[in-house]
Every structure is written in C-alpha cells, then in structure tokens.
Amino acid sequence: IMRRFFAKLEYTQDGRGGSIYYKEGQINISFGWEFGGGNTVVIIFIPEPKYWEAQTGTPLSRRDEILQFLCDQVIRDQAPGCKPKIYDNSISIVR
C-alpha cells in the first residue's frame, strides 16, 4: 500500500488525445487516451492482461492496483464526479 504514496501521474495532450504516464520509482508506464462521446468523458487504453507484463515491465499481480490508482487519480485530477468502467483493453471514465 505504501507504493501508492509514491506513485504519480503526468498528462500530455495532443488534439483529442494524448498520454498519461504512471510513475512510481523506476516504473514508468505510458497509457494512451482520447476524449470520448456521450456519457464517456475519456477512454484510456491499457494492455490486456496477457500483454501486461511485456508492455509495462510490471508483474500481472500489480495490474489491478495500478489501474485502480490510475482511475482514482484521473477522476480526482480531471473528471470529478465521474466513475470508471474497466475493460480488458481500456478504461472508460463516464459521467
């Protein structure tokens, strides 16, 4: 649980999308994102479980923890009042 105190996110935007960087010590994971439509504020692209370790360099056992931090922090920083919907290869942040 202490890991979460040292994790942070950085955001970039280029037009209708960009990147979110999860940074925690030596870990630096890039997630692409784009604005959604309708009730979906943003879509964040994440590696499917079978590709997680190869694409992120972190153990699959950390996936849920990292994605929950990502969702909580994105909502706090960019989309207050929204909720996450987590799928195998994406997260939708919805109103």
C-alpha positions as CSV (number, residue, x, y, z in Angstrom):
1,I,0.0,0.0,0.0
2,M,3.0,2.4,0.6
3,R,3.7,2.2,-3.2
4,R,0.6,4.4,-3.8
5,F,2.0,7.2,-1.8
6,F,5.0,7.5,-4.2
7,A,3.0,6.9,-7.4
8,K,2.0,9.9,-9.6
9,L,0.5,10.7,-12.9
10,E,1.6,13.1,-15.6
11,Y,-0.6,14.1,-18.5
12,T,0.1,15.2,-22.1
13,Q,-2.4,16.3,-24.7
14,D,-2.2,16.4,-28.5
15,G,-5.5,17.3,-30.1
16,R,-8.3,14.9,-29.0
17,G,-5.9,12.6,-27.1
18,G,-2.5,12.1,-25.5
19,S,-0.7,10.1,-22.9
20,I,-1.0,9.5,-19.2
21,Y,2.3,8.5,-17.5
22,Y,2.1,6.4,-14.4
23,K,5.4,7.0,-12.5
24,E,6.4,5.1,-9.4
25,G,10.1,4.8,-8.5
26,Q,11.8,3.2,-11.6
27,I,8.4,2.3,-13.1
28,N,7.2,4.5,-15.9
29,I,4.1,3.2,-17.8
30,S,2.5,5.2,-20.7
31,F,-1.2,4.9,-21.3
32,G,-2.8,6.4,-24.4
33,W,-6.1,8.3,-24.0
34,E,-8.7,10.1,-26.1
35,F,-11.8,12.1,-25.4
36,G,-15.0,10.0,-25.5
37,G,-18.5,10.9,-26.6
38,G,-21.9,10.8,-25.0
39,N,-21.6,10.0,-21.3
40,T,-17.9,8.8,-21.8
41,V,-15.6,11.7,-20.9
42,V,-12.3,9.9,-21.7
43,I,-11.1,6.4,-22.9
44,I,-7.8,5.2,-21.5
45,F,-6.1,2.4,-23.4
46,I,-4.5,-0.3,-21.3
47,P,-2.7,-3.6,-22.1
48,E,-4.8,-6.7,-21.9
49,P,-3.8,-9.0,-19.0
50,K,-1.9,-11.4,-21.4
51,Y,0.3,-8.5,-22.6
52,W,0.5,-6.6,-19.3
53,E,4.0,-7.7,-18.1
54,A,5.6,-7.4,-21.6
55,Q,4.2,-3.9,-22.2
56,T,4.6,-2.4,-18.7
57,G,7.5,-4.3,-17.2
58,T,5.5,-4.8,-14.0
59,P,4.0,-8.1,-12.7
60,L,0.5,-9.0,-13.6
61,S,-0.2,-9.2,-9.8
62,R,0.2,-5.4,-9.7
63,R,-2.2,-4.7,-12.6
64,D,-5.4,-4.2,-10.6
65,E,-3.6,-1.9,-8.0
66,I,-2.0,0.2,-10.7
67,L,-5.3,0.5,-12.7
68,Q,-7.3,1.4,-9.6
69,F,-4.7,4.2,-8.8
70,L,-4.9,5.4,-12.4
71,C,-8.7,5.6,-12.3
72,D,-8.9,7.2,-8.9
73,Q,-6.2,9.8,-9.7
74,V,-7.6,10.7,-13.2
75,I,-11.0,11.2,-11.7
76,R,-9.6,13.4,-8.9
77,D,-7.4,15.4,-11.3
78,Q,-9.5,15.7,-14.5
79,A,-13.1,14.4,-14.1
80,P,-14.6,14.9,-10.6
81,G,-17.8,13.1,-10.0
82,C,-17.2,10.5,-12.8
83,K,-16.9,6.8,-12.5
84,P,-14.6,4.3,-14.1
85,K,-15.6,1.3,-16.2
86,I,-12.6,-1.1,-16.6
87,Y,-12.4,-3.5,-19.5
88,D,-9.6,-5.8,-20.7
89,N,-8.0,-3.3,-23.0
90,S,-9.5,0.1,-21.9
91,I,-11.0,2.2,-19.2
92,S,-13.9,4.4,-19.8
93,I,-14.4,7.4,-17.4
94,V,-18.1,8.1,-17.5
95,R,-20.5,10.7,-16.2
